[in-house]
Amino acid sequence: MKHLFFVFIIAFHFSANAQLANGSIAPEFTLTDYYGTTHNLYSYLNDGKTVFVEIFAAHCPSCWGYHQTNRLKNMYNLYGPDGTDEIMILALEHDPYNDSTAFTGNHDPWVTAGNWLDGTPYPIFNVEGADRSVFADYNVTYYPVIYKICPDKIVEQVYTSTTEAQLYQKVQACPALSIPEIEKTWNIYFDQRSGKVIIDGAEDIESISITNLQGQLIKTIQAFSQTTISVDELATGIYFFQIKTASGASIEKLLIQ
């Protein structure tokens, strides 16, 4: 009974504390996977990839249940390096009381729930020693937990009930901020009084493309020579304005009301 009470207290502590808040900047980490390959989070993000970080424990039944849905496997096969190469998935094992042999499933059920390596195409990590600081950085208080990290390094927690189609919608919702920034000679903003987007210092601008949060192109204005843009056709929401000049491109995020 004492042991059960202790387990209850630990479980309550895990569930009572919040994970890394949505909208946070993802902490950097570099880890070596089960097969000896080193992976750096920011390198993937700087390449324009969306990264899903899964935190699990090899003995955890709910973690194993999620693993068996194959959602992350399907995402990786469709959109990972051998697919469209838009995403990376990094699976981090949390339990400090086992070693990487727990991934093979050749242990008692309180050590491992199954063979985590079988059919898993993405990198899987036994995180031990000094590397475990990653769990403190991400304020891990329970598992399984999945984070989506956009190329701009912004974190969003993803529910395990999220389908593959919904996961990919979240990938498409990431702002395409991998374009190198240039020195701006303009100021762009939405003027609520006139209902138009105003651009001060537009002389160097060659074109402007407008996309929504789903990454869909709304319209492109070529041979740009205006100081205002009509946005009457846009619903209230956040949009990305990609501004191209002779020296490069920049992306501005505007709330249209």
C-alpha positions in Angstrom: 0.0 0.0 0.0 2.9 2.4 0.8 4.4 1.7 -2.6 1.1 2.4 -4.3 0.7 5.6 -2.4 4.2 6.7 -3.4 3.4 5.9 -7.1 0.2 8.0 -6.8 2.1 11.0 -5.4 4.7 10.8 -8.2 1.9 10.5 -10.8 0.1 13.5 -9.3 3.3 15.5 -9.3 3.9 14.7 -12.9 0.4 15.7 -14.0 0.2 18.8 -11.8 3.1 20.6 -13.4 2.9 22.2 -16.8 5.2 21.3 -19.7 7.1 23.9 -21.8 4.5 26.5 -22.7 3.2 26.9 -26.2 4.9 29.9 -27.9 8.2 29.3 -26.1 11.5 29.3 -27.9 12.7 25.7 -28.2 15.9 25.0 -26.1 18.8 23.8 -28.1 20.1 20.3 -27.8 22.6 17.9 -29.4 22.1 14.1 -28.8 23.5 10.9 -30.1 20.9 8.3 -31.1 20.8 4.5 -30.5 22.8 3.9 -33.7 25.6 6.4 -32.9 24.5 9.3 -35.1 24.6 12.8 -33.6 21.6 15.1 -34.1 21.4 18.8 -33.5 18.0 20.3 -33.1 18.8 23.8 -34.4 20.6 22.4 -37.5 17.3 20.8 -38.6 15.4 24.0 -37.8 17.9 26.2 -39.7 17.5 23.9 -42.7 13.8 24.8 -42.7 12.5 21.6 -41.3 9.7 21.2 -38.7 10.8 19.0 -35.9 8.6 16.7 -33.8 10.2 15.8 -30.4 8.6 12.8 -28.8 9.4 12.2 -25.1 8.5 8.7 -23.9 9.6 5.9 -21.5 10.2 2.4 -22.7 8.1 0.8 -19.9 5.2 3.3 -20.2 2.0 1.5 -21.5 0.4 4.7 -22.8 3.7 5.6 -24.6 3.7 2.1 -26.2 0.0 2.5 -27.2 0.8 5.8 -29.0 3.8 4.2 -30.6 1.6 1.5 -32.0 -0.7 4.0 -33.7 2.2 4.5 -36.2 1.3 8.1 -36.6 4.9 9.4 -36.2 6.2 6.5 -38.3 3.8 7.4 -41.1 4.6 11.1 -40.8 8.3 10.4 -41.1 7.9 8.1 -44.1 5.7 10.6 -45.9 7.4 13.9 -45.0 10.9 12.9 -43.6 14.2 12.6 -45.5 13.0 9.8 -47.7 9.7 11.6 -48.4 9.2 15.3 -49.1 12.0 16.1 -46.6 9.9 18.7 -44.7 10.2 17.2 -41.2 12.4 15.4 -38.7 11.3 13.3 -35.7 13.5 12.8 -32.6 12.3 10.3 -30.0 13.8 10.8 -26.5 13.6 8.1 -23.9 13.1 9.5 -20.4 13.5 6.6 -17.9 16.9 7.0 -16.1 16.9 3.4 -14.7 17.4 1.4 -17.8 19.8 1.4 -20.8 19.3 1.3 -24.5 18.8 -2.5 -24.5 15.3 -1.7 -23.2 14.5 -0.6 -26.8 14.7 -4.2 -28.0 11.8 -5.5 -25.9 13.9 -8.3 -24.3 13.0 -7.3 -20.7 10.3 -7.5 -18.1 7.3 -5.3 -18.6 8.3 -2.9 -15.9 11.5 -2.2 -18.0 10.0 -2.2 -21.5 6.6 -2.4 -23.2 7.9 -3.9 -26.4 10.5 -3.6 -29.3 10.8 0.1 -29.9 13.2 -0.3 -32.8 11.2 -2.6 -35.0 9.9 -0.6 -37.9 10.9 2.7 -36.4 12.5 4.8 -39.2 13.3 7.9 -37.1 16.1 8.5 -34.6 15.5 7.2 -31.1 17.7 8.2 -28.1 18.5 6.7 -24.7 19.1 10.0 -22.9 21.4 9.6 -19.9 24.0 11.4 -17.8 24.6 15.1 -18.5 22.3 14.9 -21.6 19.3 14.6 -19.3 19.4 18.4 -18.9 17.2 18.4 -22.0 14.3 17.2 -19.9 14.7 20.0 -17.4 15.0 22.5 -20.3 11.7 21.2 -21.7 10.1 20.9 -18.2 9.1 17.3 -18.7 6.7 16.3 -16.0 4.9 13.3 -17.7 5.0 11.2 -20.8 4.3 10.6 -23.5 4.5 14.2 -24.7 5.0 15.5 -28.3 6.3 18.9 -29.2 6.1 20.5 -32.7 8.9 22.9 -33.3 8.7 25.2 -36.3 11.8 26.5 -38.2 11.4 29.8 -36.2 12.1 27.7 -33.1 8.5 28.2 -31.6 7.2 25.3 -29.6 3.7 23.9 -29.6 2.6 20.8 -27.6 0.7 18.2 -29.7 -1.9 15.9 -28.3 -1.5 12.2 -28.9 -5.0 12.1 -30.4 -3.8 14.3 -33.3 -4.1 12.4 -36.6 -1.5 12.4 -39.4 -3.5 14.8 -41.5 -3.8 17.2 -38.5 -0.1 16.8 -37.8 0.7 17.8 -41.3 -1.6 20.8 -41.1 0.5 21.9 -38.1 3.6 21.6 -40.3 2.0 23.7 -43.0 1.0 26.3 -40.3 4.7 27.0 -39.5 5.9 30.3 -40.9 8.4 30.0 -43.7 11.1 32.0 -41.9 14.1 30.2 -43.3 14.7 33.0 -45.9 17.7 35.0 -44.9 16.8 38.4 -43.5 18.0 41.6 -45.3 18.4 45.1 -44.1 15.0 46.7 -44.2 14.5 50.1 -45.8 10.7 50.1 -45.3 8.0 49.9 -42.5 4.9 47.9 -43.1 1.8 47.8 -40.9 -2.0 47.4 -41.0 -3.9 50.6 -40.6 -7.2 49.7 -38.9 -8.8 53.1 -39.7 -8.4 52.8 -43.5 -8.5 49.0 -43.5 -5.3 48.9 -45.7 -1.7 47.7 -45.3 0.6 50.8 -45.3 4.2 50.7 -46.5 6.5 53.5 -45.8 9.7 53.6 -47.9 8.5 51.1 -50.6 10.9 52.3 -53.3 13.2 49.2 -53.1 10.4 46.6 -53.1 10.0 44.5 -56.2 7.1 42.2 -55.2 5.0 41.2 -52.2 3.4 37.7 -51.7 0.8 37.2 -49.0 0.2 33.7 -47.4 -2.0 32.6 -44.6 -1.1 30.5 -41.5 -1.7 27.3 -43.5 1.0 28.3 -46.0 -1.5 29.0 -48.8 -0.6 31.8 -51.2 -3.4 34.4 -51.1 -2.0 36.8 -53.7 1.2 38.2 -55.2 1.7 41.9 -56.2 4.4 42.2 -58.9 6.2 45.4 -60.1 5.4 46.9 -56.8 5.1 50.7 -56.7 2.4 51.4 -54.2 2.3 52.7 -50.7 -0.9 50.9 -49.7 -2.3 47.4 -50.2 -6.0 46.7 -50.3 -6.8 43.6 -48.1 -10.6 43.7 -48.3 -10.6 40.1 -49.4 -8.8 38.8 -46.3 -10.6 37.5 -43.3 -9.5 38.6 -39.9 -6.3 36.8 -38.9 -2.6 36.6 -39.1 -0.9 36.7 -42.5 2.7 36.6 -43.8 3.9 39.2 -46.2 7.0 38.1 -48.1 8.8 41.2 -49.4 11.3 40.7 -52.2 14.0 43.3 -53.2 17.0 43.1 -55.5 19.2 42.2 -52.5 17.0 39.4 -51.0 13.7 38.8 -49.1 12.1 39.4 -45.8 9.0 38.1 -44.1 6.7 40.3 -42.1 3.8 38.9 -39.9 0.7 41.2 -39.8 -2.6 40.9 -38.0 -5.4 41.9 -40.3 -8.5 43.1 -38.5 
